[in-house]
Amino acid sequence: MSSAPLPLLQPMAPPMLLILVAPSRDLLDTLGPRLPVGMRVQWEDSRGSSAALETHRRAGSCVVLLDFRREQAAASAELTRHLQRAHPDLALVAVGSTAADQLDGVVAALRAGVRDILDLDAATADIDAVLRRAGGSAPVRSVAAEPAHKARLVLVLGVRAGVGSSTLAAHLGVLARQGVHPPLADAADGDPAPPDNSLLLLDLGQPAGDVALYLNLDSQFHYEDALRNATRIDATLARTAFTRHPGGLALLGQPAGSEGGPIADPAVLVQRLRGVFDIVLCELGGAPIRQIPRSLLNSADDIWLVADQAIGTLVSLDLALKQLEALGVRDGRLQLVVNRHDEAEGLAPAQIAERFAVPLLATLPDCPRLRASANHGHLLLQDAPRDPYLRALGPLLVRLDPALAGALPRGWREKLVLRLSGLPWKTK
């Protein structure tokens, strides 16, 4: 009589010891019910000696949990630096929340160099994955691995400060995000659109922080933070740490008031971002060509030069083209956007394009209402959804995401911006 073969038993992973190091044990009551079955946490007073941690570490797999809720974030950041010096091989996990009023704690953990974040608002399965990765029970993806896909990267390069590239990028980002992912029913009733990683607006222009100002956003996680944590950036971190417009657009930029200067080389960061997002729109208005990292110029799919009809701007355009040619990037990726066009002033856009031998991508009309809306903390989308300026963005949107050419029905601009007008807007 034959019998079925017994199934092979997988070896059990060694028990994982979780240690909460904090000045009080109150986090245990919140954390305990969210842990996977069988996992327990032991509390160690952070005000005491760290010798107990060394004992636990020698006993087996040990993961140290640190309280990065907003109220404890500053103290835990200092504790993190101490533990990193005293016990550099300890597995550290920050415990915090990605709720809007608690996100400061997560940002503080990233700045302190904590690699793994345990989100108290996450599902138990996600918490289990974080703990097992930190404890070495799950494979860790190589930080140098190529992304599974490479997002489209478009540079919006204002040839001099003040030509309107920041305002252009803000409107393009919001419209493009809504074109691919229109607001859900609840978003139209006033709730922000659900976060996704379809489009990132990377603001590296000068003066710093202009795009956040036009979008009426207050960022807590900035470009420098992302550079320091480039190898940690994944889809989850992007959804939780990056600032979001109510329409769903993700923003990463420099804090307002940052001093101008050469942009730190973002090669690793951009590689990670292109593996997380579907489209990366990078605003570089006012940044001199010589201060833009070569890696950024070389890796771009498109480079849009934004200029107007002013004689000073045309001189800057000529200089920019010569500098790009010297760098070997004056090629088919370059296209011209003429902003603030007035038929009664200066050369026609086609004449400018012909004079400088650059293909003309779009002509945007002069729009006084654009400045009036900005002065009230609004985008033009909210105040004048049928303005000719918005209609003129069509070629840029389709170039940014070719899928929009077939996805947007007749009259899409009016429909989109009217739906956007129902989203909440802050007033600073």
C-alpha positions as CSV (number, residue, x, y, z in Angstrom):
1,M,0.0,0.0,0.0
2,S,1.5,3.3,-1.1
3,S,1.2,6.4,0.9
4,A,1.4,10.0,-0.3
5,P,4.8,11.6,0.4
6,L,4.9,13.7,3.4
7,P,5.2,17.4,2.6
8,L,8.6,18.9,3.3
9,L,8.5,21.2,6.3
10,Q,10.1,24.6,5.9
11,P,12.5,25.4,8.7
12,M,11.1,27.9,11.1
13,A,12.7,31.3,11.3
14,P,14.5,32.0,14.6
15,P,12.4,33.9,17.1
16,M,12.6,37.6,16.7
17,L,13.1,39.8,19.8
18,L,11.5,43.2,19.6
19,I,12.7,45.8,22.1
20,L,11.1,49.1,22.5
21,V,13.6,51.7,23.7
22,A,11.7,54.7,24.9
23,P,11.3,56.8,28.1
24,S,7.9,55.3,28.7
25,R,6.0,52.1,27.8
26,D,2.8,53.8,26.7
27,L,3.5,52.9,23.0
28,L,3.2,49.2,23.8
29,D,-0.6,49.6,24.2
30,T,-0.9,51.1,20.7
31,L,1.7,48.8,19.1
32,G,0.7,45.5,20.6
33,P,-2.6,44.9,18.8
34,R,-1.1,45.7,15.4
35,L,1.7,43.2,15.6
36,P,1.5,39.8,13.9
37,V,0.4,36.8,16.0
38,G,3.3,35.5,18.1
39,M,5.3,38.7,18.1
40,R,5.9,40.4,21.5
41,V,7.7,43.5,22.5
42,Q,9.9,44.1,25.5
43,W,10.4,47.6,26.9
44,E,13.7,49.1,27.9
45,D,13.9,52.5,29.5
46,S,15.9,54.8,27.2
47,R,17.1,56.7,30.3
48,G,18.9,53.7,31.6
49,S,22.1,51.9,30.5
50,S,22.3,50.5,27.0
51,A,24.1,47.4,28.3
52,A,20.9,45.4,28.2
53,L,20.7,45.9,24.5
54,E,24.1,44.3,24.0
55,T,22.8,41.3,26.0
56,H,19.7,41.0,23.8
57,R,21.8,41.4,20.7
58,R,24.0,38.4,21.6
59,A,21.0,36.3,22.5
60,G,19.7,36.2,18.9
61,S,17.8,38.2,16.3
62,C,17.1,41.6,17.9
63,V,15.2,44.5,16.5
64,V,15.1,47.8,18.3
65,L,12.0,49.9,18.0
66,L,12.2,53.7,18.6
67,D,9.3,56.0,19.3
68,F,9.1,58.5,16.4
69,R,5.6,59.7,17.1
70,R,5.6,63.5,16.8
71,E,5.9,64.2,20.5
72,Q,8.9,61.9,21.0
73,A,10.6,62.5,17.6
74,A,13.3,64.9,18.8
75,A,14.4,62.8,21.7
76,S,14.3,59.6,19.6
77,A,16.5,61.2,16.9
78,E,19.1,61.9,19.5
79,L,18.8,58.4,20.9
80,T,19.2,57.0,17.4
81,R,22.5,58.8,16.9
82,H,23.7,57.5,20.2
83,L,22.8,53.9,19.4
84,Q,24.3,54.2,15.9
85,R,27.6,55.2,17.5
86,A,27.5,52.7,20.4
87,H,26.0,49.7,18.6
88,P,26.4,50.2,14.8
89,D,25.2,46.7,14.0
90,L,21.8,47.0,15.8
91,A,18.7,46.8,13.6
92,L,16.7,50.0,14.2
93,V,13.1,50.6,13.3
94,A,11.2,53.9,13.7
95,V,7.7,53.5,14.9
96,G,5.5,56.4,13.8
97,S,2.4,57.4,11.8
98,T,1.9,58.8,8.3
99,A,-1.2,60.7,9.4
100,A,-0.9,64.3,8.3
101,D,-0.5,65.7,11.8
102,Q,2.1,63.1,12.7
103,L,4.3,63.1,9.6
104,D,7.0,65.2,11.2
105,G,8.0,62.2,13.2
106,V,8.6,60.1,10.1
107,V,10.6,62.9,8.5
108,A,12.7,63.2,11.7
109,A,13.4,59.4,11.6
110,L,14.6,59.6,8.0
111,R,16.8,62.5,8.8
112,A,18.3,60.6,11.7
113,G,19.3,57.8,9.3
114,V,16.7,55.1,10.3
115,R,16.2,52.8,7.3
116,D,13.0,51.1,8.3
117,I,9.7,52.8,9.2
118,L,6.9,51.0,11.0
119,D,3.7,52.8,10.2
120,L,1.1,52.5,12.9
121,D,-1.6,53.1,10.3
122,A,-0.4,50.2,8.1
123,A,-1.9,46.7,7.8
124,T,-0.5,43.9,10.0
125,A,1.0,42.2,6.9
126,D,3.0,45.4,6.1
127,I,4.2,45.7,9.7
128,D,5.3,42.1,9.6
129,A,7.3,42.7,6.4
130,V,9.0,45.7,7.9
131,L,10.0,43.8,11.0
132,R,11.2,40.7,9.2
133,R,13.3,42.8,6.7
134,A,14.9,44.7,9.6
135,G,15.6,41.4,11.4
136,G,17.1,39.8,8.4
137,S,14.3,37.2,7.8
138,A,13.4,38.6,4.4
139,P,15.6,39.4,1.4
140,V,16.6,43.0,1.0
141,R,16.7,44.3,-2.5
142,S,20.0,45.7,-3.6
143,V,20.0,49.5,-3.4
144,A,22.0,49.6,-6.7
145,A,19.5,47.5,-8.6
146,E,18.1,49.0,-11.8
147,P,14.4,50.0,-11.5
148,A,11.9,47.7,-13.1
149,H,10.8,50.6,-15.3
150,K,12.2,54.0,-16.1
151,A,9.9,57.0,-15.8
152,R,9.8,59.7,-18.4
153,L,12.0,62.6,-17.3
154,V,11.2,66.1,-18.6
155,L,13.2,69.2,-17.7
156,V,11.5,72.6,-17.7
157,L,14.4,75.0,-18.1
158,G,13.6,78.7,-17.8
159,V,16.5,80.4,-19.7
160,R,16.5,83.1,-17.0
161,A,14.7,83.9,-13.7
162,G,11.2,85.4,-14.1
163,V,10.1,83.9,-17.4
164,G,7.3,81.9,-15.8
165,S,8.6,78.3,-15.8
166,S,7.6,77.7,-12.1
167,T,4.0,78.7,-12.8
168,L,4.0,76.6,-16.0
169,A,5.3,73.6,-14.1
170,A,2.8,73.9,-11.4
171,H,-0.2,74.0,-13.8
172,L,1.2,71.2,-16.0
173,G,1.8,68.9,-13.0
174,V,-1.7,69.3,-11.6
175,L,-3.4,69.0,-15.0
176,A,-1.4,66.0,-16.1
177,R,-2.0,64.2,-12.9
178,Q,-5.7,64.7,-13.2
179,G,-5.7,63.8,-16.9
180,V,-4.5,60.3,-16.2
181,H,-6.2,59.8,-12.8
182,P,-9.4,62.0,-12.7
183,P,-10.7,62.8,-9.2
184,L,-12.9,60.1,-7.6
185,A,-16.4,60.9,-6.5
186,D,-15.4,61.6,-3.0
187,A,-12.5,63.9,-4.2
188,A,-15.0,66.0,-6.1
189,D,-16.9,66.5,-2.8
190,G,-13.9,68.1,-1.2
191,D,-11.6,65.3,-0.1
192,P,-8.0,65.1,-1.5
193,A,-7.4,62.7,-4.3
194,P,-5.9,59.3,-3.1
195,P,-2.1,59.4,-3.2
196,D,-0.4,57.5,-6.0
197,N,3.0,57.7,-7.7
198,S,1.9,58.6,-11.2
199,L,3.6,62.0,-11.4
200,L,6.3,63.8,-9.4
201,L,7.1,67.5,-9.8
202,L,10.7,68.0,-8.8
203,D,11.4,71.7,-8.1
204,L,15.1,72.6,-8.4
205,G,14.5,76.1,-9.7
206,Q,15.7,79.4,-8.3
207,P,14.4,81.2,-6.3
208,A,13.9,78.0,-4.2
209,G,10.4,77.0,-3.2
210,D,8.4,78.9,-5.8
211,V,6.4,75.9,-7.0
212,A,5.3,75.0,-3.5
213,L,4.2,78.6,-3.1
214,Y,2.1,78.5,-6.3
215,L,0.6,75.2,-5.2
216,N,0.0,76.6,-1.7
217,L,1.8,73.7,-0.1
218,D,4.0,73.5,3.0
219,S,6.6,70.8,2.6
220,Q,8.3,68.9,5.4
221,F,10.4,66.6,3.4
222,H,12.8,68.3,1.0
223,Y,15.2,67.6,-1.8
224,E,18.2,67.5,0.6
225,D,16.4,65.0,2.8
226,A,15.7,62.9,-0.3
227,L,19.4,63.1,-1.4
228,R,20.5,61.8,2.0
229,N,18.0,59.0,1.9
230,A,18.2,58.2,-1.8
231,T,18.8,54.5,-1.4
232,R,15.8,54.2,0.9
233,I,13.3,55.7,-1.4
234,D,10.6,53.3,-2.5
235,A,6.9,53.5,-3.5
236,T,5.7,53.5,0.1
237,L,8.1,56.3,1.3
238,A,7.1,58.4,-1.7
239,R,3.4,58.0,-0.9
240,T,3.9,58.9,2.7
241,A,6.7,61.4,3.0
242,F,6.4,63.5,-0.2
243,T,4.2,66.5,-0.1
244,R,0.9,66.2,-2.0
245,H,-1.3,68.7,-3.8
246,P,-5.1,68.0,-3.1
247,G,-5.3,66.8,-6.7
248,G,-2.8,64.0,-6.0
249,L,0.4,65.5,-7.5
250,A,3.6,64.7,-5.6
251,L,6.0,67.5,-5.0
252,L,9.7,67.4,-4.0
253,G,11.6,70.6,-3.8
254,Q,13.9,72.9,-1.8
255,P,12.8,74.9,1.2
256,A,11.9,78.5,0.4
257,G,14.9,80.8,1.1
258,S,17.6,78.3,0.2
259,E,20.6,79.9,-1.2
260,G,21.3,79.5,-4.8
261,G,24.3,77.5,-6.0
262,P,25.3,74.4,-7.8
263,I,22.7,71.6,-7.5
264,A,24.0,68.5,-5.8
265,D,24.3,65.7,-8.2
266,P,21.1,63.7,-8.0
267,A,22.1,60.7,-10.2
268,V,21.2,58.0,-7.6
269,L,18.1,59.9,-6.4
270,V,16.8,60.4,-9.9
271,Q,17.4,56.7,-10.7
272,R,15.3,55.8,-7.7
273,L,12.6,58.3,-8.4
274,R,12.3,57.1,-12.0
275,G,11.8,53.6,-10.7
276,V,9.0,54.7,-8.4
277,F,7.0,57.3,-10.4
278,D,5.6,57.1,-13.9
279,I,6.6,60.6,-14.9
280,V,9.1,63.0,-13.3
281,L,8.7,66.7,-14.3
282,C,11.7,68.7,-13.2
283,E,11.5,72.5,-12.9
284,L,14.9,74.2,-13.3
285,G,13.8,77.8,-13.9
286,G,16.5,80.4,-13.1
287,A,19.2,77.8,-12.6
288,P,22.3,78.6,-14.7
289,I,23.3,75.9,-17.1
290,R,26.7,75.5,-15.5
291,Q,25.1,74.7,-12.1
292,I,22.8,71.9,-13.5
293,P,24.3,68.5,-12.9
294,R,25.5,66.9,-16.1
295,S,23.8,63.6,-15.1
296,L,20.4,65.3,-15.1
297,L,20.9,66.8,-18.5
298,N,22.2,63.6,-20.0
299,S,19.3,61.4,-18.6
300,A,16.4,63.7,-19.6
301,D,14.0,62.5,-22.3
302,D,13.0,66.1,-23.1
303,I,14.4,69.5,-22.3
304,W,11.9,72.4,-22.7
305,L,13.5,75.8,-22.9
306,V,11.1,78.5,-21.6
307,A,11.5,82.0,-22.9
308,D,9.6,85.1,-23.7
309,Q,9.9,87.9,-26.3
310,A,12.0,90.3,-24.2
311,I,15.4,91.1,-25.7
312,G,17.1,90.2,-22.4
313,T,15.5,86.8,-22.5
314,L,16.6,86.2,-26.1
315,V,20.2,86.9,-25.1
316,S,19.9,84.4,-22.3
317,L,18.4,81.9,-24.7
318,D,21.3,82.3,-27.0
319,L,23.8,81.8,-24.1
320,A,21.9,78.8,-22.8
321,L,21.9,77.1,-26.2
322,K,25.7,77.7,-26.6
323,Q,26.3,76.2,-23.1
324,L,24.1,73.2,-23.9
325,E,26.0,72.7,-27.1
326,A,29.3,72.8,-25.3
327,L,28.0,70.0,-23.0
328,G,26.9,67.9,-25.9
329,V,23.2,68.1,-25.1
330,R,22.0,70.4,-27.9
331,D,20.1,67.7,-29.7
332,G,16.6,66.6,-30.6
333,R,15.4,66.6,-27.0
334,L,15.5,70.4,-27.0
335,Q,12.2,72.2,-27.7
336,L,11.1,75.8,-27.2
337,V,8.2,77.2,-25.2
338,V,7.4,80.8,-25.8
339,N,5.6,82.2,-22.7
340,R,3.7,85.5,-22.3
341,H,3.3,85.9,-26.0
342,D,1.8,89.2,-27.2
343,E,1.4,89.7,-31.0
344,A,2.2,93.4,-30.7
345,E,5.5,92.9,-28.9
346,G,8.8,91.7,-30.4
347,L,9.4,88.7,-32.6
348,A,6.8,86.1,-33.3
349,P,7.4,82.7,-31.7
350,A,8.0,81.0,-35.1
351,Q,10.7,83.7,-35.8
352,I,12.4,83.0,-32.5
353,A,12.4,79.3,-33.1
354,E,13.8,79.8,-36.6
355,R,16.4,82.3,-35.4
356,F,17.8,80.0,-32.8
357,A,17.2,76.7,-34.7
358,V,15.1,75.1,-31.9
359,P,11.7,73.4,-32.6
360,L,8.7,75.4,-31.3
361,L,6.7,73.1,-29.0
362,A,4.1,75.6,-27.7
363,T,3.1,79.3,-27.5
364,L,1.5,80.5,-24.3
365,P,-0.4,83.8,-24.3
366,D,0.3,86.6,-21.9
367,C,-2.2,86.2,-19.1
368,P,-2.6,88.9,-16.4
369,R,-5.2,86.7,-14.6
370,L,-2.4,84.2,-14.0
371,R,-0.6,86.7,-11.8
372,A,-3.8,87.8,-10.1
373,S,-4.6,84.2,-9.2
374,A,-1.1,83.6,-7.8
375,N,-1.5,86.7,-5.6
376,H,-4.6,85.2,-4.0
377,G,-2.9,81.8,-3.4
378,H,-4.7,80.1,-6.3
379,L,-3.9,78.4,-9.6
380,L,-5.6,79.8,-12.7
381,L,-7.4,76.4,-12.8
382,Q,-9.6,77.5,-9.9
383,D,-10.3,81.1,-11.0
384,A,-10.6,80.9,-14.8
385,P,-10.9,77.3,-16.0
386,R,-11.5,78.3,-19.6
387,D,-8.7,80.8,-19.9
388,P,-6.7,80.6,-23.2
389,Y,-3.5,80.0,-21.2
390,L,-4.9,76.7,-20.1
391,R,-6.0,75.7,-23.5
392,A,-2.5,76.5,-24.9
393,L,-1.0,73.9,-22.5
394,G,-2.4,71.0,-24.7
395,P,0.8,70.3,-26.7
396,L,2.9,70.3,-23.5
397,L,0.5,67.9,-21.7
398,V,0.5,65.4,-24.7
399,R,4.3,65.6,-25.0
400,L,4.6,65.1,-21.2
401,D,2.4,62.0,-21.4
402,P,1.5,60.7,-24.9
403,A,-1.2,58.6,-23.3
404,L,-3.2,61.8,-22.8
405,A,-3.6,62.3,-26.5
406,G,-6.1,59.4,-26.7
407,A,-7.4,59.5,-23.1
408,L,-8.7,63.1,-23.0
409,P,-12.1,63.6,-24.6
410,R,-13.2,66.8,-26.4
411,G,-13.5,69.6,-23.9
412,W,-11.3,67.8,-21.4
413,R,-9.7,71.0,-20.1
414,E,-12.9,72.5,-19.0
415,K,-14.1,69.2,-17.4
416,L,-10.9,68.7,-15.6
417,V,-10.5,72.2,-14.2
418,L,-14.1,72.4,-13.2
419,R,-13.7,69.2,-11.2
420,L,-10.5,70.5,-9.7
421,S,-12.3,73.6,-8.5
422,G,-14.1,71.5,-6.0
423,L,-10.9,70.4,-4.3
424,P,-9.8,72.2,-1.1
425,W,-7.3,75.0,-1.3
426,K,-5.3,76.5,1.5
427,T,-4.9,80.1,2.2
428,K,-1.7,81.0,4.0
